[in-house]
Amino acid sequence: MPAEPTVIVVGSLNADLLLDVERLPGPGETVTALRAGRAWGGKGANQAAAAARLGARTRFVGAVGRDEVGEEALVALERVGVDTSAVARVGEPTGSAHVLRDAAGENLIVVVPGANALVDPGHVESSLAAIPDGEVVVVSNLEIPDDAVLAAARACAERGWPFVLNPAPARSLTPELLALVTVLTPNAEEATGLGPSSPAALLAAGVDAVVVTRGADGVDVHAGEAGAGPARIAAFEVDVVDTIGAGDAFTAALAVGLAWGHPLAEAARLAVAAAAVAVTGPGARGAELSLAAARSLLESRPR
Ligand code: RIB
């Protein structure tokens, strides 16, 4: 590891409980699920699985509990080609998420962090220090502690690696972390909950590029000169089965594109296509995501 382009994901892993409801409950309300199912999830593990399925050499750095669920979750990642040798076993149960989906495709997620809360900055630091030089892109998200995310960002700054941060779930980011981010990938709601309240303010805080995902409205790429408007990339029209994990596939594909040396706009186009493929299957990883599928969507429309 690695001489070939590599994506390292420093993030969370969950076992998802998927609950289909007619409509999402309001405060104080109880609703009955129409059906329930289980799937592998966690933004970090989803991002790692997507990067591997798109053909990148991929390593996941995170934590699971000393339990069967954790071991099974790692087997599922290894099956799609993710290197899980840098995953710690810790004294909290493997993370889980309760995902409610309504008939209109809206969702509501409650995450129980468990082992993810124990992802340790020292572990992140030593795991990244063990990676030989090369074309490496590191991806992280906010389902693990701030100091672990910062450790990943600092390692990237030292090694000259791009650092892609999917700021979900959104919370205020420190000036130090913002200044170390190469590409930030919030959705439209998250983009206003990160401290600086607009993409322009995030760029002014030192983020190199902000790519805001807007679901069916496509994505806005904010980069470069202050005052320059964003470049919009339209979404693809596909038969949507489940939007859970679309942002994870997007962030992963963007990182894969950057690891392959694509310019940001090119990587973002690949990411829009990968996210479109990702929503055609159930759960966060249920679609047939592959580079061929994403490329064939890209080729289906003029540049
Ligand atoms: O982004 C989707 C993921 O968010 C789900 O898989 C769930 O585990 C939560 O982490």
Residues whose N, C-alpha, C, O or C-beta is under 5 A from the ligand:
A	BS01	RIB	N14 D16 W40 G41 G42 K43 A97 I244 G245 D248 A284
